[in-house]
Amino acid sequence: MLDSDVQKKSGIYAYVLDDDERHLNIRAFDDNMKREVYEKQNGICKMCGKHFEIEQMEADHITPWHEGGRTVADNCQMLCKECNRRKSGK
């Protein structure tokens, strides 16, 4: 975790006490994590099954962040932008 990942510095004390990353508001996957998951998926969108370049994809929490899903590689899937929008209702 990089210092710049922490969006809510006031949550650091609560995080130290209970190890719940939601106190820090870390929601964005970093570029290294995105690349790792993209390569693991061979560039295939987990929803539609089509191949995309990494720039055409977005990192998505498998277990949603608001439901306690952590921002870690094991909870990340790469979706094409269209599928990610459809999933999140944007």
C-alpha positions as CSV (number, residue, x, y, z in Angstrom):
1,M,0.0,0.0,0.0
2,L,1.4,3.4,-1.0
3,D,0.8,6.5,1.1
4,S,-0.9,8.1,-1.9
5,D,-3.4,5.2,-1.9
6,V,-4.8,6.3,1.4
7,Q,-7.7,8.6,0.7
8,K,-8.8,9.2,4.3
9,K,-5.8,9.9,6.5
10,S,-8.0,10.4,9.5
11,G,-8.8,6.6,9.4
12,I,-5.3,5.5,10.1
13,Y,-5.8,5.2,13.8
14,A,-8.9,3.1,13.4
15,Y,-7.1,0.9,10.8
16,V,-4.2,0.3,13.2
17,L,-6.7,-0.9,15.8
18,D,-8.9,-3.2,13.8
19,D,-7.1,-3.7,10.4
20,D,-10.2,-2.7,8.4
21,E,-8.9,-1.0,5.2
22,R,-12.3,0.7,4.7
23,H,-11.2,3.2,7.3
24,L,-8.5,4.3,4.8
25,N,-10.9,4.5,1.8
26,I,-8.5,2.5,-0.4
27,R,-10.7,1.7,-3.4
28,A,-8.5,1.9,-6.4
29,F,-6.3,-1.0,-7.6
30,D,-2.8,0.1,-8.5
31,D,-1.3,-0.3,-11.9
32,N,0.8,-3.3,-10.9
33,M,-2.2,-5.2,-9.5
34,K,-4.2,-4.4,-12.7
35,R,-1.4,-5.7,-14.9
36,E,-1.0,-8.9,-12.7
37,V,-4.7,-9.7,-12.9
38,Y,-4.9,-8.8,-16.6
39,E,-2.1,-11.2,-17.4
40,K,-3.6,-13.9,-15.2
41,Q,-6.8,-13.6,-17.2
42,N,-4.9,-13.5,-20.5
43,G,-6.7,-10.3,-21.4
44,I,-10.2,-11.9,-21.3
45,C,-13.1,-10.1,-19.7
46,K,-14.5,-12.2,-16.9
47,M,-18.1,-11.2,-17.9
48,C,-18.3,-11.4,-21.7
49,G,-15.4,-13.6,-22.4
50,K,-13.9,-11.4,-25.1
51,H,-10.2,-10.3,-25.4
52,F,-9.3,-6.7,-24.8
53,E,-6.1,-4.7,-24.4
54,I,-5.5,-3.6,-20.9
55,E,-6.3,0.0,-21.7
56,Q,-9.8,-1.1,-22.7
57,M,-10.4,-2.8,-19.3
58,E,-11.1,-1.7,-15.8
59,A,-10.3,-3.3,-12.5
60,D,-13.4,-4.4,-10.5
61,H,-13.8,-5.7,-7.0
62,I,-15.2,-9.2,-7.0
63,T,-16.6,-8.8,-3.5
64,P,-17.8,-5.1,-3.6
65,W,-15.7,-2.6,-1.6
66,H,-18.9,-1.4,0.2
67,E,-19.5,-5.0,1.3
68,G,-16.0,-5.3,2.8
69,G,-14.2,-6.5,-0.3
70,R,-10.5,-5.6,0.0
71,T,-8.5,-3.9,-2.7
72,V,-6.1,-6.8,-3.2
73,A,-5.3,-8.9,-6.3
74,D,-7.3,-11.9,-5.1
75,N,-10.4,-9.7,-5.0
76,C,-9.8,-8.1,-8.4
77,Q,-11.1,-9.0,-11.8
78,M,-10.6,-7.2,-15.1
79,L,-13.7,-6.4,-17.0
80,C,-14.1,-4.6,-20.3
81,K,-15.4,-1.1,-19.8
82,E,-18.9,-1.9,-21.1
83,C,-19.3,-4.9,-18.8
84,N,-18.0,-3.0,-15.8
85,R,-20.5,-0.2,-16.5
86,R,-23.3,-2.7,-16.9
87,K,-22.4,-4.5,-13.6
88,S,-22.2,-1.3,-11.6
89,G,-25.3,0.2,-13.1
90,K,-23.4,3.3,-14.3
